[in-house]
């Protein structure tokens, strides 16, 4: 295979990095995230230095029994980490980047693959290089051996190079599977959801190591472990010179082979015919002939049309609603606790009632104007009124959200130690809060509409509610829920403190929540209707 | 009530110091096709947006289908609009998109289904009606956008570049549709850069330049009025008028 043209590789890498930097710089949220990450970056560098010094000292003092064994695990981790990161980035986004057609008709595809790989390598080095370099130097300093610092650096650099290239190849391999498999193309959303849920379950249950451990063990036992011999060659740890030499010599050979595989896989992906996901809906599967006749019967036609459209769009592109699952991250602790202990904490049912209401409002009504996207000019030039339009969005969410909210909070309340009265109040909140939340969401979304698309995954853009609407809605709903939540979770201490029966605290809290919720929902809904009726581009 | 389908009086739109449309005076009778020409940035889309109630004028007034554009509820009952980018939800099928718009316009289901079938057949979309719009080509999306604009049989139709991205057969269908709309007494306000389309279809042509209407008339009159002395094409007229005004 011919080698890529180094000038093309340099130009493509440089342009790609410049483009990414400008895109990050122009996005305030990304700049803020970068600032936050920088703090952790400095923290990681500090930990690397302290850890490196300690490891170097322990190594020279002979305090570690099997240093080579640990170093081989380290080498395995140093390969798996960049391979995973770069593999994910390549599979998710890099495989089909902007201006692809233009570049593929300008330079050979191996030059493009080389340029993108170089950009990824530089990105990885900038992102993780400094802590690694400092840690390597600290190991040498701690051991009092400059030669050890040099070999650790050399081994880390070589292994990271191989890890990045292997990840690049694996990412394109995954891209090919996604692009060519009819099964994957057809069930892409379900498979993605399955992976997400599986990952969350592993993280939430603290079992991620059960998956990682065998991978690291296998990599450690492979020739990757030889890099440990290279890294610790100057130390007195019985490193095998032949293995160290093999690692050194093998790096460019394996690197070239991995790049060759990457370029081949990239070419197969870029020039190949891709399987297509579902594009058609037979009439018999459409809502018109089935569900909506029963669900939206009796509604004015424009309202039913809006509700049906909202369902269809959500079902066909559920990834757009992924943000509705975000608060579940906060409930993971509670849920793990419930599973592990086999009992439901008393705080969980009221929180589930709050989440049910929040999700009901967030799913369809948190960006009522912006979510219409390019269709908005036509929607507002039909005779549909703001009241009809908003009603359609509200109904779309409530038909699903309210029963689910009642069911989940009700079952949790029944299984918890909440008394019967508190459980009934929780169910009442789960029943009556969702419509109020939906109205509140419509108001927040109309106050801060968002018409521009955002990246919801690395490869998918969609219009999602604005952060301001998200924050305002969550804050106001959370405040409105507080009396009911506290009245249920802390009825006894609150009752003692104010000298009333705990049941009165629970009922009073729920009543206060529903009254406050109704008041803000009324104002918010009126605002949303007004914004729709008076909408101008 | 005005007797004209579209009538504007000193219609003006400013964005800060920038004048997008200035003192626009239009009288467009019912049942006619009005070709609205102008270079990029002349103010054509801004004019269409004012007439469709999507933006408010800074000053002046206008009526569409006899109703002031200040009264959106009245105006929207009578208009259909195709913006430059076809306004479609990619997740829906073509038929579902039309059913959505028909629902918003409160057209009874049976009536809507019959019109959708008829228009999809006319625009050669019947075999793709139950495919998702995300799988449509640019031309198919454009045709779906036109179907959507005329689904409710409006009396005034605003079409912004309706033949953009269409193959010759589809472009022919659009031209035939515009002609038949006019024959059925609808008014078509047609903005396009494809001058032969305007030449073929328009009863009157207006040329907008820098927000002002610089010339107006029947295509034949404009062509003979061209300073070439001989009968030129509409393209000659367009280039001559916009060059003259640009020099001034």
Boltz contact constraints between the chains, C-beta under 6 A:
constraints:
  - contact:
      token1: [A, 279]
      token2: [B, 131]
      max_distance: 6.0
  - contact:
      token1: [A, 279]
      token2: [B, 132]
      max_distance: 6.0
  - contact:
      token1: [A, 279]
      token2: [B, 135]
      max_distance: 6.0
  - contact:
      token1: [A, 280]
      token2: [B, 130]
      max_distance: 6.0
  - contact:
      token1: [A, 280]
      token2: [B, 131]
      max_distance: 6.0
  - contact:
      token1: [A, 281]
      token2: [B, 93]
      max_distance: 6.0
  - contact:
      token1: [A, 281]
      token2: [B, 130]
      max_distance: 6.0
  - contact:
      token1: [A, 301]
      token2: [B, 103]
      max_distance: 6.0
  - contact:
      token1: [A, 301]
      token2: [B, 106]
      max_distance: 6.0
  - contact:
      token1: [A, 302]
      token2: [B, 103]
      max_distance: 6.0
  - contact:
      token1: [A, 302]
      token2: [B, 104]
      max_distance: 6.0
  - contact:
      token1: [A, 302]
      token2: [B, 106]
      max_distance: 6.0
  - contact:
      token1: [A, 305]
      token2: [B, 100]
      max_distance: 6.0
  - contact:
      token1: [A, 305]
      token2: [B, 103]
      max_distance: 6.0
  - contact:
      token1: [A, 305]
      token2: [B, 104]
      max_distance: 6.0
  - contact:
      token1: [A, 309]
      token2: [B, 100]
      max_distance: 6.0
  - contact:
      token1: [A, 312]
      token2: [B, 92]
      max_distance: 6.0
  - contact:
      token1: [A, 313]
      token2: [B, 91]
      max_distance: 6.0
  - contact:
      token1: [A, 316]
      token2: [B, 91]
      max_distance: 6.0
  - contact:
      token1: [A, 317]
      token2: [B, 91]
      max_distance: 6.0
  - contact:
      token1: [A, 374]
      token2: [B, 85]
      max_distance: 6.0
  - contact:
      token1: [A, 374]
      token2: [B, 87]
      max_distance: 6.0
  - contact:
      token1: [A, 375]
      token2: [B, 87]
      max_distance: 6.0
  - contact:
      token1: [A, 375]
      token2: [B, 89]
      max_distance: 6.0
  - contact:
      token1: [A, 377]
      token2: [B, 54]
      max_distance: 6.0
  - contact:
      token1: [A, 377]
      token2: [B, 83]
      max_distance: 6.0
  - contact:
      token1: [A, 377]
      token2: [B, 87]
      max_distance: 6.0
  - contact:
      token1: [A, 378]
      token2: [B, 87]
      max_distance: 6.0
  - contact:
      token1: [A, 381]
      token2: [B, 52]
      max_distance: 6.0
  - contact:
      token1: [A, 381]
      token2: [B, 76]
      max_distance: 6.0
  - contact:
      token1: [A, 381]
      token2: [B, 81]
      max_distance: 6.0
  - contact:
      token1: [A, 382]
      token2: [B, 104]
      max_distance: 6.0
  - contact:
      token1: [A, 382]
      token2: [B, 105]
      max_distance: 6.0
  - contact:
      token1: [A, 383]
      token2: [B, 76]
      max_distance: 6.0
  - contact:
      token1: [A, 383]
      token2: [B, 77]
      max_distance: 6.0
  - contact:
      token1: [A, 384]
      token2: [B, 104]
      max_distance: 6.0
  - contact:
      token1: [A, 536]
      token2: [B, 55]
      max_distance: 6.0
  - contact:
      token1: [A, 536]
      token2: [B, 56]
      max_distance: 6.0
  - contact:
      token1: [A, 537]
      token2: [B, 49]
      max_distance: 6.0
  - contact:
      token1: [A, 537]
      token2: [B, 54]
      max_distance: 6.0
  - contact:
      token1: [A, 537]
      token2: [B, 55]
      max_distance: 6.0
